[in-house]
Amino acid sequence: MESPVIKFMSLIYHRSWESGGESYRRLNSGLNYALSAAISTGMKFDRDDFDYITKYFGFYHWCGQDRHMSGERYYQTAIESGNISAAISFERAMKRKAFLYGIPKKRLYVYARFTWKSEQVKATSISEDGIYLIACSYHPREKHTDPNKVKKTYRLTPKDLIAETKYLKKLSAVYKYCKTGSTFINWVVRLCEASWPKEDRDATVRRITEMLF
């Protein structure tokens, strides 16, 4: 039995030429808009819907190809609009796990910005086999320099992200103790804040947290 999403896409795919003659450009544009609308308006996706779409609606002719990362913009739309059923369906079609990170945990997607071990980074791609996500930090822009000059590149697996998220929970406990009046930890954090530049301070707080917890 076809899901509401597949029925919606089928209407566009099979009936786009009824008034105006054949036009693959119009068909492809219509399918793109239809899928984007289905995701952003919150239509519920069955787990196999994206797999069906990639196989039977000429998906790779209109999904916006970027090497092996075809269709990542729909995944981004699903996450940003909160349509988790669409995100799960996409992950299933691409045969990969979700890259969950942060407190609360959120799915990372290509072009997402987040903090990784005290550095601001941007996800730039996902490996072809779906095993890791590539994220880059960048040098501060200076006069007459390339604003996209990469400082560091990270290859992050779902396990890496889960492990760091567990650590972030420990780190949040440090600041929780501070707020509740733990004199010792509050003194340690204040000492770090007063003594080191931000990057070094954050690294020091991380080390203290690892020792205390």
Order of alpha helices (4+ residues) and beta strands (2+ residues): alpha-alpha-alpha-alpha-alpha-beta-beta-beta-beta-beta-beta-alpha-alpha-alpha
